[in-house]
Amino acid sequence: MVNLDKYSSIFIANWKLNGNSSFLKDYYEKLKVNSNNCTIICSSSIYLKSLKGNNENLFCGAQDVSFYKKGAYTGELSASMLKDNNIDFCLVGHSERRQYFAETNNIVNIKTTNLIEENIIPVICIGETLEQKENKLTEEVLSTQIKDSIPNTANHQNVLIAYEPVWAIGTGLTPTLSEINQVHELIKNFDQKYINFKVLYGGSVKSSNSKEINELRYVDGCLIGGASLKVDEFNTIIS
Ligand code: PGA
């Protein structure tokens, strides 16, 4: 398993349903990994194997994993299959999975458990919608997501948390810096056992705001969607 303690910052590119072979080739030729940070590229699963570079601080992450371990589940990809392909990280519970594919906290919990058993580090995504924020429900929503989706086997070395306000994803909107810091502090303090967990921020991170977000006391890195598709932009973010 990747030693998370080694890194002060972790940057994850979430390419979502984007990219093809020539995009990958060009991207990897231009990508400049900073050896102080952990950089993880989450491409579509079919490309994961071809992404393995030879930089020891560059890793591959899947964007999803099956809830099932094996069996008659056409189209699924198990945690052990990811491991068999040397995949070190996997996003779980991204808001797009929760919204479009009915992924519940319970499903996230089981996926996380399966990944931990295979020594793959799950990146558990949590976050409130705009309506929940406006109704001052952020704390309650996050607390439930954490309690219900993080299994007891999780610890600060085998799980990452990503705080991604749903209303900030792909919109160009972000919480203020102090809001981000406060929410991250809150997450780490929900229970003593989360105090050392690394918590990444995601939602409209780009080169013009990544530095100040990443420098916040309770932020341990960023999860980047749209801006990670432009390699020069992503190079600036991870530099
Ligand atoms: P965004 O996406 O950076 O495009 O807002 C973040 C994410 O979906 O993880």
Residues whose N, C-alpha, C, O or C-beta is under 5 A from the ligand:
A	BS01	PGA	N14 A168 I169 G170 T171 G202 G203 S204 V205 L223 I224 G225 G226 A227
